[in-house]
Amino acid sequence: MPPDSERPFGLDPSRTYDVGRDGEARETPVPPPEWLSGRHRLILGLFALALLVVGGFAGVTVAAFASGARGAAAIFALLTLAASPLLLLGPLQDRWRHRSRRARR
């Protein structure tokens, strides 16, 4: 494929080109990908936040255990286990979205 400078015309990757039955070219804007939608960013954000919380508790658990504070390590280990269900918030949000769409139909 020749470089862009050698082509007689340029193609815009953000547009879809279609030729109708009458032979006339039409340009239609391409919608943004689904992963850029607000709901999908919310799902990813919830999962990332939960991962940060659980990972933070796990890190503090290891640090407390390494420093010899076994009581504090046990408490932080229990907090890690208690915070683990937070990891399901993102996937449950996605499940709720799909379920509510079916209910509306």
Steps between C-alpha positions, in 0.01 A plus 500: 500500500649837406560760771236770557698758306477292178125432520276719285258542791505465877286276716378618836504203743230665711245477218330215318479529125210342316389514139124492447306343213506831318882491498535795732750468785369570847702561815356405836671565831610190686358471852756478780601150608292339776788503748491882496140515623433641844353178635799294390741749657293475821535121497876520448533774761310303763712194436825702509399671825412167661828353377687790655322459836550123516859528379571774753368290786700200378816711479453637850439143621832384356681806637353448848587131496856573383549756776393250764161649588303177473187642662483790253576262214208282605266799513610623157467147360140493620443844346642367172256211506211728596581739212530223239129511401558858384668346194154388386356853480616560142386165357168526688446844350551349155266211579237743625525699175442193283219374721316834503516520119330162468232599748412811296446306177 
